[in-house]
Amino acid sequence: MGLPRTRSTTLPLTALALSAAFTLVGCASLQQPRATAQTVPVPAAWAAAGASAAAPVSAAADTPARSLADWWRRFDEPVLPALVEQALTGSTDIATAQARLAQARAQRNLAVAGRRPAVSGSGSAQASRRDGGTTTRQYGLDIDARWEADLWGGRAAGVRAADATAEASAATLAATRVSVAAEVALNLLQLRGTQARLAIAEDNLDSQRQTLQIVGWRAAAGLVTQLDVEQARTAVEQTRAQIPALQTGAGQAMNALAVLTGQAPGALAATLAPATPARAPHAPPALALALPAEVLRQRPDVRAAEQRLQAAAAQVEQGDAERLPSLALSGSLGLNALSLGALGSGAGVASLLAGVSAPLFDAGRLRAQVRQQEGARDEAEAAYRATLLTALQEVEDTLIALRGTREQQAPQQAAATAAQNAARLAVQRYRSGLVDFQNVLQTQRTLLSAQDSLAATATTLATQHVRLYKVLGGGWTPTESTSTPVDAKATAAAPPPSTGTQ
């Protein structure tokens, strides 16, 4: 005959325990939601995007997010799209951000699992032999279960905090992708600009060498003094000295692009060889410029800051709930039988227990913890507002820089053309003996400086377009689950109702 089953329960005591707990911790209670954060004013349009702005604004039918998603295809650089795609798959920074996102999602799963019952089991087998040779075997199975009721929403707040943290990690991954794509474009455009300046220096060096040869012939004929020869040689050597620095910059840019795409330095030397003839990069003819409110929706760093604020607000609610009583249900089932097959119908003991616990005295630890979480929430709120303002400032600053750089191009182009004509005329007149050599030197130096400045300005303008697309949040298309409307009437933060203490 098996052992009789017994059942014990303390559920009738639950109401009494709850009543006592509420009496003892009556001073701890959830407060009303806090007032919303201060409003960040969002302008209806960009102040620097007037009639004399950096470039015409394209009137694309697509949404700003779609028109900015593949902004690197707007540049006249055939290798740029392929390099960006390689970087987005091979960048170590992106791999790091992906690993952090995986950790955040796993932490969210842990928070969800904490709201569900936990069941554990164990088994045992025992064999005993008596003096008469009889062997007795006994098998046991124990199952334990525990579940804590979420009376005050603290565990639900923990899940919301973990959800927001995971969303922030996803937005941070998107921000990393935006930064990596921008860094690839910046390095490639700077490389093309350096290669163009290198070609300008080499062309001017050839011209100065020809001038040195002419001066040498005239000196041999007694038409000029050795002073002219030495001045011509000085100009040649000064130009020659500029070339190694430009070659160094080009090599370093190639290495940076290789590392950004997950390759060893030097792996892209053939791919990134200069075109023939080398030319400075060209900026896109028109901008894909979004409105301020659309930019705040588009930028992943704004989304990440908002989600960190949501997580901090949920953690305040979670911490406040820990000061209130908790109800836990636990049960166990123990089965014993002489064979494995008989465990289901063998003797057993089952129990069910309901327990209430509440903090009675902790020297203010829980209250201080809530205060600390409230401080973290306030810090996250200030950081969110700062991110919004910084995003608006970055776009305005870049538009101003674009406008100024574009206004430099036309006079610099005119200056380079005039310097080229002056240099050609000076050499012709020098050959005819109409001007002295100082005119030739001055015009050649001016030509080199004007052409170099024009190439540098073209490079700056192209890279400023990249920076503009970056600060607009280009390279990332927010999905419906990760986009939050932000407009002039919205508050800077709208976290879930936060809690406090009395």
matplotlib code that plots the C-alpha trace (Angstrom):
import matplotlib.pyplot as plt

x = [0.0, 1.3, 1.7, -1.5, -1.5, -1.8, -2.6, -1.7, -2.6, -2.2, -4.5, -7.0, -4.1, -3.5, -6.1, -4.8, -1.2, -2.1, -4.0, -1.1, 1.4, -0.6, -0.9, 2.9, 3.8, 1.0, 3.4, 4.7, 2.4, 2.5, 2.0, 0.2, 2.0, 4.6, 4.1, 5.4, 8.9, 9.6, 8.8, 11.6, 10.6, 10.9, 11.0, 8.8, 11.7, 15.5, 16.8, 19.8, 17.8, 16.7, 17.0, 20.8, 21.2, 23.9, 22.1, 18.7, 16.4, 15.2, 11.4, 11.3, 8.0, 9.3, 9.3, 12.5, 13.5, 13.4, 15.1, 17.9, 18.2, 20.8, 22.3, 25.7, 24.3, 23.9, 27.6, 29.4, 31.7, 31.2, 33.0, 31.3, 28.1, 30.1, 32.5, 29.5, 27.9, 31.2, 31.5, 28.0, 28.7, 32.4, 32.7, 33.9, 32.0, 28.7, 29.5, 30.0, 26.7, 25.0, 26.4, 25.1, 21.7, 21.7, 22.5, 19.7, 17.2, 18.3, 17.9, 14.4, 13.6, 14.9, 12.5, 9.6, 10.5, 10.5, 6.7, 5.9, 5.8, 9.1, 8.9, 11.7, 11.9, 14.2, 14.2, 15.8, 16.4, 17.3, 18.2, 18.6, 19.6, 18.7, 20.5, 18.2, 19.2, 16.1, 16.7, 14.2, 14.1, 12.3, 11.9, 10.9, 9.9, 9.7, 8.2, 8.3, 6.6, 6.7, 5.0, 5.0, 2.0, 2.7, 0.3, 1.7, 3.0, 6.7, 7.5, 5.6, 7.5, 10.7, 9.6, 8.9, 12.3, 14.0, 11.9, 13.0, 16.6, 16.5, 14.9, 17.7, 20.3, 18.6, 18.7, 22.3, 23.1, 21.3, 23.3, 26.5, 25.5, 24.9, 28.3, 30.1, 28.5, 29.4, 33.0, 33.4, 32.1, 34.2, 37.4, 36.7, 35.9, 39.0, 41.0, 39.7, 40.4, 44.0, 44.6, 43.3, 45.6, 48.5, 47.8, 47.7, 51.0, 52.6, 51.3, 52.6, 55.9, 56.2, 55.5, 58.1, 60.7, 60.1, 60.5, 63.7, 64.9, 64.1, 65.8, 68.9, 69.0, 68.7, 71.4, 73.7, 73.1, 74.0, 70.5, 69.8, 71.9, 72.4, 70.0, 67.0, 68.2, 68.4, 65.0, 63.5, 65.1, 63.8, 60.2, 60.7, 62.0, 59.3, 56.6, 58.4, 58.3, 54.5, 54.1, 55.2, 52.7, 49.9, 51.0, 51.0, 47.5, 46.3, 47.9, 46.4, 42.9, 43.2, 44.2, 41.3, 38.8, 40.2, 39.8, 36.3, 35.3, 36.8, 39.9, 43.6, 45.4, 46.5, 43.8, 42.0, 45.0, 44.0, 40.3, 41.0, 43.5, 42.9, 40.9, 42.7, 42.7, 42.3, 39.6, 38.2, 34.9, 31.6, 28.8, 25.3, 23.4, 20.5, 19.9, 17.4, 16.5, 13.9, 11.9, 13.1, 10.4, 11.1, 14.8, 14.0, 12.0, 14.7, 17.8, 18.6, 20.4, 17.3, 15.4, 18.0, 17.9, 14.1, 14.1, 16.7, 14.4, 11.5, 13.6, 14.7, 11.1, 10.0, 12.8, 11.5, 8.1, 9.7, 11.8, 8.7, 6.8, 9.5, 8.6, 5.1, 4.0, 4.5, 2.4, 4.1, 2.4, 4.5, 3.6, 5.3, 4.4, 6.4, 5.7, 7.2, 6.8, 8.6, 8.9, 9.2, 5.9, 4.0, 5.2, 2.0, -0.3, 2.0, 1.9, 2.7, 2.5, 1.3, 1.4, 0.3, 1.6, 0.7, 3.0, 3.0, 6.2, 6.8, 9.9, 9.4, 12.7, 15.6, 17.2, 15.9, 17.6, 14.6, 13.7, 17.2, 17.1, 14.0, 15.6, 18.6, 16.4, 14.5, 17.8, 18.8, 15.4, 15.9, 19.4, 18.0, 15.3, 18.0, 20.1, 17.1, 16.4, 20.0, 20.0, 17.1, 18.7, 22.0, 20.4, 18.8, 22.0, 24.1, 21.8, 21.7, 25.5, 26.1, 23.7, 25.5, 28.9, 27.5, 26.2, 29.6, 31.6, 29.4, 29.7, 33.5, 33.5, 32.5, 35.2, 37.8, 37.0, 37.4, 40.6, 42.1, 41.2, 42.7, 45.9, 46.2, 46.0, 48.4, 51.0, 50.8, 51.2, 54.1, 56.1, 55.4, 56.5, 59.5, 60.7, 60.3, 62.2, 59.3, 59.1, 61.6, 61.6, 59.9, 56.6, 56.9, 57.6, 54.7, 52.2, 53.2, 53.0, 49.6, 48.4, 49.4, 47.8, 44.6, 44.2, 45.0, 42.5, 39.8, 40.3, 40.3, 37.1, 35.4, 36.4, 35.2, 31.8, 31.4, 32.3, 29.9, 27.1, 28.1, 28.0, 24.6, 23.2, 24.7, 23.1, 19.8, 19.9, 20.4, 21.4, 18.7, 15.0, 13.0, 10.3, 6.8, 7.9, 10.9, 9.7, 8.2, 6.5, 8.1, 6.6, 6.5, 3.6, 5.0, 6.8, 10.5, 9.6, 6.5, 7.6, 5.2, 3.7, 6.6, 6.3, 7.6, 7.3, 5.5]
y = [0.0, 3.4, 6.3, 8.5, 11.8, 14.9, 18.5, 21.6, 25.2, 28.6, 30.5, 31.4, 33.3, 35.5, 38.1, 38.5, 38.8, 41.3, 43.4, 43.4, 44.3, 47.2, 48.5, 48.3, 50.0, 52.4, 55.3, 53.7, 54.3, 55.1, 58.7, 60.5, 60.9, 63.6, 66.6, 66.4, 67.7, 71.1, 71.6, 71.9, 74.4, 72.9, 75.4, 74.9, 75.4, 75.8, 79.3, 78.7, 77.1, 80.4, 81.5, 81.7, 78.3, 75.8, 74.1, 73.6, 71.3, 68.3, 68.0, 64.2, 62.4, 60.0, 60.6, 62.2, 58.9, 57.1, 59.9, 60.0, 56.2, 55.8, 59.3, 58.0, 57.1, 60.9, 61.4, 60.9, 58.2, 54.8, 52.9, 54.6, 52.5, 49.3, 50.6, 51.6, 48.2, 46.5, 48.7, 48.0, 44.3, 44.3, 47.1, 46.1, 49.1, 47.7, 44.2, 45.6, 47.5, 44.3, 42.4, 45.0, 44.8, 41.0, 41.5, 44.0, 41.7, 38.9, 41.1, 41.9, 38.2, 37.8, 40.5, 38.8, 35.5, 37.0, 37.6, 34.0, 30.9, 29.1, 25.3, 23.0, 19.2, 16.6, 12.8, 10.2, 6.5, 4.4, 0.7, -1.3, -4.9, -6.9, -9.8, -12.3, -11.1, -9.1, -5.9, -3.0, -0.1, 3.1, 6.0, 9.6, 12.7, 16.2, 19.2, 22.7, 25.8, 29.4, 32.6, 36.1, 38.3, 41.6, 43.5, 47.0, 46.8, 46.7, 43.7, 45.1, 48.4, 46.3, 44.8, 48.2, 49.4, 46.4, 47.0, 50.6, 49.7, 47.2, 49.9, 52.3, 49.7, 49.2, 52.9, 53.0, 50.3, 52.5, 55.5, 53.5, 52.5, 56.1, 57.1, 54.3, 55.1, 58.8, 58.0, 55.9, 58.7, 61.3, 59.3, 58.5, 62.1, 63.4, 60.8, 62.0, 65.6, 64.7, 62.9, 65.9, 68.2, 65.8, 65.9, 69.7, 69.8, 67.4, 69.4, 72.6, 70.9, 69.9, 73.4, 74.8, 72.4, 73.5, 77.1, 76.2, 74.6, 77.8, 80.0, 77.7, 78.2, 82.0, 82.1, 80.0, 82.5, 85.4, 86.9, 86.5, 86.1, 83.0, 84.6, 83.8, 80.2, 79.8, 81.4, 79.0, 76.0, 77.3, 77.3, 73.7, 72.4, 74.1, 72.5, 69.1, 69.3, 69.5, 66.2, 63.7, 65.2, 64.8, 61.2, 60.5, 61.8, 59.7, 56.5, 57.1, 57.7, 54.4, 52.5, 54.1, 53.0, 49.4, 49.2, 50.7, 48.0, 45.3, 44.7, 45.0, 48.3, 48.4, 46.0, 48.7, 50.3, 49.0, 49.8, 53.4, 54.3, 57.9, 58.4, 59.7, 62.6, 63.0, 65.4, 66.8, 65.3, 66.9, 67.6, 66.5, 69.1, 69.2, 68.4, 65.9, 68.3, 67.3, 69.6, 70.0, 67.8, 65.1, 65.2, 64.6, 61.5, 60.4, 60.7, 57.4, 59.2, 61.1, 57.9, 56.3, 59.2, 59.1, 55.3, 55.8, 58.3, 55.8, 53.2, 55.5, 56.5, 52.8, 52.0, 54.7, 53.0, 49.6, 50.8, 52.4, 49.2, 47.3, 49.3, 47.7, 44.3, 41.3, 38.2, 34.9, 31.5, 28.3, 24.7, 21.4, 17.8, 14.8, 11.3, 8.0, 4.5, 1.2, 1.4, 4.1, 3.2, 3.5, 7.1, 8.5, 6.6, 6.1, 7.8, 11.5, 14.7, 18.0, 21.4, 24.9, 28.0, 31.7, 34.1, 37.9, 39.8, 43.5, 45.6, 46.7, 48.4, 48.9, 52.1, 54.0, 51.8, 51.4, 55.1, 56.1, 53.7, 55.4, 58.8, 57.6, 56.3, 59.6, 61.4, 59.1, 59.8, 63.5, 63.2, 61.1, 63.8, 66.6, 64.4, 63.9, 67.6, 68.3, 65.7, 67.4, 70.8, 69.5, 67.8, 71.1, 73.0, 70.5, 70.9, 74.7, 74.8, 72.5, 74.5, 77.7, 76.1, 74.7, 78.1, 79.8, 77.2, 77.2, 81.0, 80.6, 78.4, 80.9, 83.5, 80.8, 79.3, 82.7, 83.3, 79.9, 80.6, 84.1, 82.7, 80.1, 82.8, 85.0, 82.2, 81.3, 85.0, 85.6, 82.7, 83.8, 87.4, 86.2, 84.2, 87.4, 89.4, 91.7, 90.9, 89.8, 86.5, 87.8, 88.0, 84.4, 83.2, 85.2, 84.0, 80.3, 80.5, 82.1, 79.5, 76.6, 78.3, 79.1, 75.6, 73.9, 76.1, 75.4, 71.6, 71.9, 73.9, 71.4, 68.6, 70.6, 71.2, 67.5, 66.4, 69.0, 67.4, 64.1, 65.7, 67.2, 63.9, 62.4, 65.1, 64.6, 61.0, 59.6, 56.0, 54.7, 54.2, 54.2, 51.5, 52.0, 50.3, 52.5, 56.0, 58.5, 61.7, 64.8, 68.2, 71.7, 71.0, 67.8, 67.8, 67.0, 63.7, 61.8, 58.9, 56.5, 57.9, 58.2, 57.5, 58.9, 58.4, 60.0]
z = [0.0, -1.0, 1.3, 1.6, -0.3, 1.7, 0.7, 2.7, 1.9, 3.6, 1.3, 4.0, 5.7, 2.6, 3.4, 6.9, 5.8, 3.1, 5.6, 8.0, 5.3, 4.0, 7.5, 8.1, 4.8, 4.4, 3.9, 0.7, -2.3, -5.9, -6.6, -9.5, -12.8, -13.0, -15.2, -18.7, -19.6, -21.0, -24.6, -27.2, -29.9, -33.3, -36.2, -39.2, -41.6, -41.5, -41.0, -43.3, -46.1, -47.8, -51.4, -51.2, -49.5, -50.2, -53.2, -54.7, -52.8, -54.8, -54.9, -54.7, -54.4, -51.9, -48.2, -46.7, -45.1, -48.4, -50.4, -47.8, -47.3, -50.1, -50.2, -51.2, -54.7, -55.3, -55.7, -59.0, -57.5, -59.0, -56.3, -53.4, -53.2, -53.2, -50.5, -48.3, -48.7, -47.8, -44.7, -43.5, -43.6, -42.5, -40.0, -36.6, -35.1, -36.5, -35.3, -31.8, -31.9, -33.1, -30.2, -27.8, -29.4, -28.9, -25.2, -24.8, -26.4, -24.2, -21.2, -22.3, -22.6, -19.0, -17.8, -19.6, -18.1, -14.6, -14.9, -15.5, -13.2, -12.6, -12.5, -11.5, -11.1, -9.7, -9.6, -7.4, -7.4, -4.4, -4.2, -0.9, -0.3, 2.7, 4.3, 2.7, -0.8, -1.5, -3.4, -2.9, -5.4, -4.8, -7.2, -6.5, -8.5, -7.0, -8.9, -7.5, -8.9, -7.9, -9.2, -7.8, -8.6, -10.1, -7.8, -8.4, -12.0, -11.0, -13.1, -16.0, -15.6, -15.7, -19.0, -20.4, -19.3, -21.0, -24.1, -24.2, -23.6, -26.5, -28.7, -27.7, -28.7, -32.1, -32.6, -31.6, -34.2, -36.8, -35.7, -36.1, -39.6, -40.4, -39.1, -40.8, -44.2, -43.7, -42.8, -45.9, -48.1, -46.3, -46.7, -50.3, -51.2, -49.3, -51.2, -54.5, -53.5, -52.5, -55.7, -57.7, -55.7, -56.3, -60.1, -60.0, -58.2, -60.6, -63.6, -62.2, -61.5, -65.1, -66.2, -63.8, -65.0, -68.6, -67.4, -65.7, -68.9, -70.8, -68.2, -68.5, -72.2, -71.9, -69.2, -71.4, -74.2, -71.8, -72.0, -68.3, -65.1, -63.0, -60.5, -62.7, -62.9, -59.2, -58.7, -61.2, -59.5, -56.1, -57.5, -58.8, -55.5, -53.5, -55.6, -55.5, -51.7, -51.6, -53.4, -50.6, -48.1, -50.6, -51.4, -47.6, -47.2, -50.2, -48.8, -45.3, -46.8, -48.7, -45.5, -43.6, -46.3, -46.2, -42.4, -42.5, -45.0, -42.7, -44.8, -44.2, -45.0, -48.6, -49.9, -51.9, -53.6, -57.1, -56.6, -55.4, -58.1, -59.4, -62.5, -65.7, -65.5, -61.8, -60.7, -57.5, -56.3, -57.3, -54.9, -55.9, -57.8, -55.4, -51.7, -50.3, -47.4, -44.9, -42.6, -38.9, -37.5, -40.1, -39.2, -35.6, -36.6, -38.9, -36.7, -34.8, -32.0, -31.1, -31.1, -28.8, -26.4, -26.2, -25.5, -22.8, -21.2, -21.4, -19.8, -17.0, -16.3, -16.2, -13.8, -11.4, -11.4, -10.9, -7.9, -6.3, -6.6, -4.7, -1.6, -1.5, -0.4, -2.7, -3.0, -4.0, -4.7, -4.5, -4.8, -4.7, -5.7, -4.5, -5.9, -4.7, -6.2, -6.3, -10.1, -12.7, -14.4, -11.1, -10.4, -11.9, -9.6, -6.6, -3.2, -3.1, -1.2, -2.7, -1.1, -2.1, -0.2, -0.6, 1.1, 1.5, 2.2, 2.7, 3.7, 7.3, 8.0, 5.6, 6.9, 3.9, 1.3, -1.0, -0.7, -1.6, -4.6, -5.9, -5.5, -7.4, -10.2, -10.3, -10.7, -13.6, -15.2, -14.9, -16.4, -19.3, -19.9, -20.0, -22.3, -24.6, -24.8, -25.5, -28.3, -29.9, -29.8, -30.9, -33.9, -35.0, -34.5, -36.5, -39.5, -39.3, -39.0, -41.9, -44.1, -43.2, -44.0, -47.3, -48.3, -47.6, -49.4, -52.5, -52.7, -52.8, -55.8, -58.5, -57.7, -57.1, -60.5, -62.1, -60.3, -61.4, -65.0, -64.9, -63.2, -65.9, -68.6, -66.8, -66.4, -70.1, -71.2, -68.7, -70.2, -73.7, -73.0, -71.1, -74.1, -76.1, -73.5, -72.8, -69.0, -66.4, -64.7, -61.6, -63.5, -64.5, -61.0, -59.5, -62.1, -61.7, -57.9, -58.2, -60.6, -58.3, -55.3, -57.2, -58.7, -55.4, -53.5, -56.1, -55.7, -51.9, -52.0, -54.3, -51.8, -48.9, -50.6, -51.4, -47.8, -46.4, -48.4, -46.7, -43.3, -44.1, -45.0, -41.8, -39.5, -41.4, -40.3, -43.8, -44.3, -42.0, -42.6, -39.4, -39.3, -37.9, -34.6, -34.2, -35.3, -33.0, -34.2, -33.0, -33.8, -32.6, -30.3, -28.8, -25.5, -25.3, -23.5, -22.9, -20.6, -19.0, -15.8, -13.4, -9.7, -6.5, -2.7, 0.0]

ax = plt.figure().add_subplot(projection="3d")
ax.plot(x, y, z, "-o")
ax.set_aspect("equal")
plt.show()
